[in-house]
Amino acid sequence: MMNKNKTLEYYNKNADNFAKTTINVDFYETQNRFSTLLPEHGYILDFGCGSGRDTKYFLDQGFYVDATDGSEEMCHIASNYTGIQVRRLLFEELDENKKYDGIWACSSILHLPKNELKAVFMKMLKALKEDGIIYTSFKYGDFEGERNGRYFTDFTEKTFEEFVGEIDNLQLKEEWITGDVRPGRGEEKWLNVILQKN
C-alpha cells in the first residue's frame, strides 16, 4: 500500500534542495520536443511542476500555463520562480474538460502506484482538447514501491506499451530513453513518452 503523504512529506521537507538541484537543469531538448507539437500560444498544464523550471520555460515561449503541485512548499517556490500562482493539487483531483492543448507531467505522475495511474491518465485525457499532447517520464525499470522515502512506478518500453494499450483514445507517439541530466546521476535511465489524445 502506498503512503501518499510520505511522498508529499518528502517534497515538503526537501523542497529547497530539490528545487536547487533541478531548477537549472538544461531540459531544452525535451521541452522543445513537446512544445513544437502544440499550437502557438497554446494552453499547457504543468502537472506536478516541482521547482517551476518548465513552467517558466513555456511561459517564456509564449504559452499559457497552469501549474500545479501536490506539495505546499513546492507551490511557494514555483510561484516565486515563475511569477504565476501555482495551485496545490493532487493528481487525482484534476477535474477539467477539454481545456489544455498539452499536459506536461515531467517525472511527476511516476509517484502514483500503477493501479491509480490509469484513472489519472483518464482525467488527463478528459482535460485535453482533441488531439491534445501529453509528455511524461518514468524511471526506467520494473520496480514499483518505495525508494528513498518516495513511491515510484517504473516502466520499460514494453511494460509502458502494455499499460497504455489498456487506455482508450490514447495513442503512444514516441518513446525514448535518456540518462539523468542532474550532476552525478548519469547512470540513471529515464523512459520519456509522448502521447496523443485521439
C-alpha positions, 0 to 999 in steps of 0.5 A: 500500500502506498503512503501518499503523504510520505511522498508529499512529506518528502517534497515538503521537507526537501523542497529547497534542495530539490528545487536547487538541484533541478531548477537549472537543469538544461531540459531544452531538448525535451521541452522543445520536443513537446512544445513544437507539437502544440499550437502557438500560444497554446494552453499547457498544464504543468502537472506536478511542476516541482521547482517551476523550471518548465513552467517558466520555460513555456511561459517564456515561449509564449504559452499559457500555463497552469501549474500545479503541485501536490506539495505546499512548499513546492507551490511557494517556490514555483510561484516565486520562480515563475511569477504565476500562482501555482495551485496545490493539487493532487493528481487525482483531483484534476477535474477539467474538460477539454481545456489544455492543448498539452499536459506536461507531467515531467517525472511527476505522475511516476509517484502514483502506484500503477493501479491509480495511474490509469484513472489519472491518465483518464482525467488527463485525457478528459482535460485535453482538447482533441488531439491534445499532447501529453509528455511524461517520464518514468524511471526506467525499470520494473520496480514499483514501491518505495525508494528513498522515502518516495513511491515510484512506478517504473516502466520499460518500453514494453511494460509502458506499451502494455499499460497504455494499450489498456487506455482508450483514445490514447495513442503512444507517439514516441518513446525514448530513453535518456540518462539523468541530466542532474550532476552525478546521476548519469547512470540513471535511465529515464523512459520519456513518452509522448502521447496523443489524445485521439 
